[in-house]
């Protein structure tokens, strides 16, 4: 079995517990999750199975959306309600002040990872040091809050809680965000609850619990829960090799530009600085200034030949432009390179690999292979 299962992690278990239980349910060893959720958090946890486990590290780059509850007037050593209370303060703030403090974190800011986290320092996880009673200096790291919306503000003697949704970049700790908001208000704060509602294209509404997965297994319907590996990269443009290019692809070799084609209705325009995938209509305005414009070959016969191959519709994507935007906005090189990757299918429509374009050589180079088993 190869693919991705969108698990709804329940409270009270670790992400590793989910993997361990799935190995028992599926009777398969090659299983890995795509990003840790705290034991008391719940929600979307995409889990990779079989050859798709090669994508585990790649999916951590994706943005995520959470629903959280911030408890004001309280700080703990774990930055959530499970920890030891370190400080309490009266809450004397208005809704407008809460709104202003929370929204001030939208954008990129430097966030210090919590002691109770999986970040490695000197070869040890921070949580291991924390359990030994040690607190060490941690370097703040840039994280990005793409969107934050306050759903409810309840201020009073008993509540003092703020419910909000947040969409953020990799490496963002919502516990720390809660504490940062509380400190900006001058009363402190910690996270009361957390639910992850989205990881990239994986939504909470489409997730299943471990119990539901087990029921599908018992009914002989496990295949219904397994999504194709290329679903992980649905926001990357798709390319298809020609018959001549299949052999290059199967061996993970470089793909010369004349061995790949875009999906039907698109053209692949290769300029001096990068690759652009355009609709045929948009391509007409740039054919005079580009080195090569390749017409798409028909993929109508491919659509049912391999799981995931039906997802061939593409938005207009300018990979070189995306790279420039990302780098100019302060993104790191690894993250900007990810935006230039391509899903590559063989001529029959089976997903095989991720590739990126090398402008100097005018070839596509392998990023990761996902050879069907």
N, C-alpha and C positions, 0 to 999 in steps of 0.2 A: 504494500500500500504506500502510495506516494502522494503528497499534497499537503493542504493546510486545513486544520479544523478550528473553527472559531468558537473557542470555549468561553463560557461565562463563569469565571472564577467566583466562588462563593466565599463569604467571610470565614475566617478561622483556619484557613490553610495557606501554605506558601505556594509560590509558583512551582517550586520543585516538587511539592506534594502532588500537584496536578499532573506533572510529567510522570511521576512514579506510578500514579493510579492509572494513567492512560497506557503505560506499558503493560500493566496487568489486563486492562480491558481489551487492548488491541493485540496482545501477545507479540509485541514488536519492540525491539530495543532502540532503534534509531528514531528518537523523538526528542524534540527540544522546543522550549518556549521562546518567544521573541521579545521579551522585556518584562522584568520583574514587577509584580504588584505586591505591595505590602500585605502581610497576613490578614490584617483587618480591613483591607480594601477589597472591593468586588468589581466585577465587570469584565470587559473584553480582554481576552488573553489568546491571541492567535498561537496555535501550536503546530509546528512543522513535523511531518512524518516522512520517513524514508529519505529519498534523495532531496526532498524539499528542505531538510535540515541544513543544507548548505546556505540557505537564505536567512537563518536565524539572526546572524549578526547584521545582515543588511537591513532587516525590517526595523531594528532599533533606531535607524536614522529617521523614520517616519514621524510626522507630527501626530499628536494625540489630543483627545478631548476628554475632559473630566467634569463630573458634578461633585462639588465639595461643600462641606459645611465648616465654617470657621467659628470657633468658640472664642469670644473676646474676654479679656480679663484674667487669662490663665496661660502660664507657660510651663512646659514640661521638658524633661531631658530628651524625650524622643520626638518632640514637636507634635505629638498627637495625644489623645486621651488615654492611651495605654501606658504612658510613662509616669514617672515620679514628678509630682508638682514641685516646681522650683520657685515659682513666683505667682502671687495673685495681686490684682490691682482693681480698684473700682473703675467702672466703665462710665465715663461722662462725656460721651461723644454724640454728635447728631448724625442723622442719616446722610446728610450732605457731606459731612466729614468722612464718613465711611466710604461713600461713593468716590470722593476725591482721592483718598488714600489708596483704594483698590485700583482705580484706573491709572494711577501714577506708575504702576508696574507694567503697563502695556508697552510692548516694544522690547528691546534688548536691555537686560540689566545684569550686573554681576551678582551671582547667587553663590553663597557658601554652602557646600554640601553638608548635610547633617552628620553627626557622629554615628548615628544609627543608620548607616547606608552601606551599600556594597562597593563603594569607591575604594580603590587600593591606594595605600600610602606606605612606601617602604616595604612592599611585598605582602602587606597584611590588609585585610578588609577593615574599614573603619568600625563596623559593628563589633568585630572581634576585639578591637582595642577598647571600645565603649564598655563591653561586658567585663573587661578587666578593670574597669574604673578609670580608664585613662581618657583624657581630653587633650587633643593635639591641635596645633594650628593647621587650618586647611585653606588652601588657596581658592579664592572665589573664581567662578567660571562663568563665562557669558551664556545666558539662556535667553530664549525669546518667548514672550507672551504674545501670541498672535491676536488673540481676542479674549476678552473677559467681560462677562455679563452678570450683574447682580440680579438674582431671582427674588430674593426676599431678605429684608433687614428687620430683625426682631430685637429691639433694644428694651431692656427692662431688668428688674432684679433677678428674675428666674432664668431668662433666656440669654440675651446678649449673643445672638447667633446671626451669622450671615451665610446665606445659601447662594452659591454662584456656580457658573459654568466657565471653564477656561480651556482654550486651545493653545498648546505650547509645543516647543521644540523638544528634541531628545535631551536627556540629562536634567530636565526640570523636576524639582521636588516640590510637590504641592504642599506638603507639610511645611517646608521652609517658606514657601510663598505666604502661607497663612501666618506664620510667625513674623515674617517681614511686614505684612500689612498691620498686624497688631502692634508691633513696635513703632511703626510710623504713626499710629494713632496715639501712642504713649501709654496704652493700657495692656499691651501684650496680647498674645493670642496663640491658639494651637488648633490643629485640625481635629474635628469631631468625627467626620465620616468622609469616605471617598469612594466614588464609583467611576470607573473608566467606561465611557460610552462609545468611544471610537478610537481605532488605530488605523490610520490611513483609510482604506476603503472598507474595513471590517467594523460593522456596526453592532451595537448591543442588541438591537431588535432581531438580528440574524444569528445570534450566538446560542449555544446550547450548553446545558449543565452536564457534568460528568454522569449524573444519573440518566439523563436523556440519551447520552452517547451509549451508555451500557444497554439501554432499552433497544436502541437501534441495532446494536450488535446481536442481541438475543433474537431480534426479529429478522436477522439476515439482511438488514438495510443500511449497513455501515457506509456504503458508497454515497448515500444521500448527504452525509455530513462532511465528506472530503471535497475540498475545493482544489482545483488545479494550481500548481505552483506559480504559474504566470499571473494568477490573480494578485499575488503580492506586488507585482510591478505593473499594474494596469495603468498607471499614470505615465509610464515610459512609452515612447513610440515603438511600434512593431515593424520589424523588417523580415523579409522572407528570402531565403537563398534560392538561387536558380538550381536547376538540376546539376549544373557543373559545380556550383558552390556547396552542394550537400556534403561532399567528401571533406572539404575544408572544415565545415561546421562539425561534422561527426568526430573529427580528430582534434577539435579545439584550436585549429590553426587560424592565422590571420585571414580575414575575408577581404580580398580585393574589391574595390568599389563596384566593378562590373559583375560581381557575383551575388548582389543583393538587390531586392526591390521592396518598395513600400506596399502598403495595402491598397486594394482597389480604390480608385478615386483620388489617389494621392500621387505626388511626384517627389522624388528625392533630388534636392538641389545641393550640389557639393561645391562650395566656394573655397577661397583661399584660407579662410579662417575657421571653417567648420561646416557642419551639415545642417540643412534645413529641410524639414518635412512639411510640405505645403499641399493644400488642395489644388487640383488641376487649374481651377479658376485663378487662384492667387499666383500660381507659378507663371502665368502668362506675362506678368509685369516685370519679372526678374530674369527671364531667360537670356536677355542680352548681356547681363552683367555677371552671370555665373559660369563656372567652368563646364559643369555637366548638369543636364537635367534628364532624369530617367523616368520614362512613363511606367506607371504601375501595371503589373500583370494581373490578370483576373484571378481572384482567389475564391470564386464562387464554389468551385468543386472541393476546396480545402475545408470548408466551414464545418463539416461534421466528422472529419477524419481523425481528430485528436482532441482530447479534453482540453478546453480552454481556447481552442483555435477560433472559436466563433467570435471572440472579442477582438475584432480587427478594425473597428471604427476608431479613428484617431482625431483628436483635436489638432488644430494648427499649432505646431511646436517648432520653435526656433531654439535649438539646443545651444548654439554658440551664444545667442543673446541671453538665454537663461543663465549660462555660466557667468557672463559678464555682470549681469544684475546681481547674482549671488555674491560674487567676489567683491563688487563695489560696495555692497551693503555690510561687509564685515564678516561674511561667512568663511569658514575654514576651507582649505583646498579640497579635503576629502568630501565635504558636503557638496561643494560646487561641482565636483567631478560626477557625483551620483546623478545630478540633473542632466548629464550628457549621455546616460546609458540608454541602451536599446534592447528590447526583447527581440530575440532572433529565433525564428521558426525555420524548419527545413521546407523544402518545396511542397511537401504534402500537408503542411500546416501544423506539425508537432513542435512544441516549444522545446528548445534545446539549451539556450544559453543567454547570458547577458553579455553584451559587447559595448565598447566605447570607441569613438572615432579618433584616429590619430591623423591630425591635419598634415603633418610633415610627410608622412609616408602615404597618405591617402588610402589607408586601410582601416578596417575595424579590428580591434584587438580584444581578446577574451577577457572578461571580468570574472565570470563564474559559469561553470558548466552544470546543467541539470539534465543529464542524459536519462531518458526514460528507461525504466527497468522492466 
